[in-house]
Amino acid sequence: MGKKNTKTGKPTERGREKSREPFTFLGKTFDTPDKKTVKSHLLYLVLASLVTKLLVLYGTTAVFHSFIDLFDIGYFFQNALLLVQGKIPYLGFSFDYPVLIFLPIAIALVPALATQNAMAFVYSFQFLMILCDIGTLLCVYFIGLKIRNEKTAWNAGLIYATAFSASYFVLTKYDAFPTLLLMGAVLFTVYERKFRGYLSATLGFFAKIYPVIAFPFMILYNAKTTSLRQEIISTLKIFLPCFVVLLLPFLILRPDVINTYLFATGTGVGVYVNTATFTLYTYLHEVAHLGITSATVSLFMYLLMGLVVISLLWVAFKSPGKRPVTFLKLLACALFALVLFTKFHSPQYIVWYTPFLALLVADDLIKIGLFYLTQALAYIEFPLMFGPYYVNLQYTSPVGSGGWYLTLFFFTLENLALIILFTLVLRPEGGIRATLKSYAPECLRWA
């Protein structure tokens, strides 16, 4: 207990300072906040996250009279029953997800078998995804603490905890698990725990592919104090053993299993109408009446995706020193580019980049407002508009009708809001033009 003022009997300022217990995380000791404050913050953030999810469940069904989408969880349960029958995934039956998804599936299956109740699987799976989301929330808080300060950590955590559209998909999809692994990779990277970072990103790849986008940015970031060669070797030392254990046996027995791990596994379907690709195509083909095909627009968008990702990697390569905020910005924008420019889209992809946005908008009220606008638009897109206004491959209203134009306007607004938000997030302090000029190769620089 700290020293007391002899006149008042209360602890002196000096005594209060001595009673503060510093907070240490992954070898980093913080002057502020103290350990007690961190525990308080985390308790309130977890409560905010749980309350948000309860409100989403209630609001979706009771207020908006919409639905809780359990299609994916039902699909997982059907495949889990095949495991019980002794069939081997990928060999005894085809499956569209990488191998580590069977970890939460197997855990959620136990109470279902014990109670002989399919809903036990649903609730158990949702519970596991909520735990993963809480893990991501902790990552957001501790990353914010490392890259900025206590205020940023609290703001970012609260913003993420109350991201209601992402919360809907945490409850109905699987993406909370790979997102936790991706954010774990980012957390370990900014705290200089490179081995754990590469391992978390590797496991993320074997959970749902897209965390692989983190590897080049992590390698370039870590190489600022070592070398590219050393970091690539370090990555391979972790990735290759996991590959041998988790994928190689299936490839030997059935080579076409590799298709599960290709990003473009959705190329066999048409262009989804909730994509920027279809929105652009609609303006060109239906509104402007230009003789252009959706395949041509899709090819253009994929080329644009490649250009954007390469540009971001170039900036990461040229950026001097280790700048955690720059690392976060570049990785977040690369992830968004994968979502924006592809021709197939699931609304739950918002879960992938929401924790990044929570960190990067935390200190700016305008960006925070735009963040919640994009959350609202994503929630309106799914579940509220799905069915009455669009399905995966078409608008439900006839071309040229009021409902058709309303749907087109909505997707235009949603894509523009996201593009504006990420542009504001990426914008460096010196301005985009000056930054591009400083990073451009000598032969491409302009006066």
Sequence and secondary structure as in RCSB ss.txt:
>XXXX:A:sequence
MGKKNTKTGKPTERGREKSREPFTFLGKTFDTPDKKTVKSHLLYLVLASLVTKLLVLYGTTAVFHSFIDLFDIGY
FFQNALLLVQGKIPYLGFSFDYPVLIFLPIAIALVPALATQNAMAFVYSFQFLMILCDIGTLLCVYFIGLKIRNE
KTAWNAGLIYATAFSASYFVLTKYDAFPTLLLMGAVLFTVYERKFRGYLSATLGFFAKIYPVIAFPFMILYNAKT
TSLRQEIISTLKIFLPCFVVLLLPFLILRPDVINTYLFATGTGVGVYVNTATFTLYTYLHEVAHLGITSATVSLF
MYLLMGLVVISLLWVAFKSPGKRPVTFLKLLACALFALVLFTKFHSPQYIVWYTPFLALLVADDLIKIGLFYLTQ
ALAYIEFPLMFGPYYVNLQYTSPVGSGGWYLTLFFFTLENLALIILFTLVLRPEGGIRATLKSYAPECLRWA
>XXXX:A:secstr
   B TTT SB HHHHHHH  EEEETTEEEEEEEHHHHHHHHHHHHHHHHHHHHHHHHIIIIIS      HHHHH
HHHHHHHHHTT  BTTTB  SS GGGHHHHHHHHHHHHHHT HHHHHHHHHHHHHHHHHHHHHHHHHHHHHHS H
HHHHHHHHHHHT HHHHHHHHHSSTHHHHHHHHHHHHHHHTT HHHHHHHHHHHHHHHSGGGGHHHHHHHHHTTS
S HHHHHHHHHHHHHHHHHHHTHHHHHH GGGGGGG TTGGGGS   TTSHHHHHHHIIIIIS     HHHHHHH
HHHHHHHHHHHHHHHHHHS S  HHHHHHHHHHHHHHHHHH S   GGGHHHHHHHHHHHSTT HHHHHHHHHHH
HHHHIIIIISBTTTEETTEESS TTSHHHHHHHHHHHHHHHHHHHHHHHHH  TT HHHHHHHHS GGG   
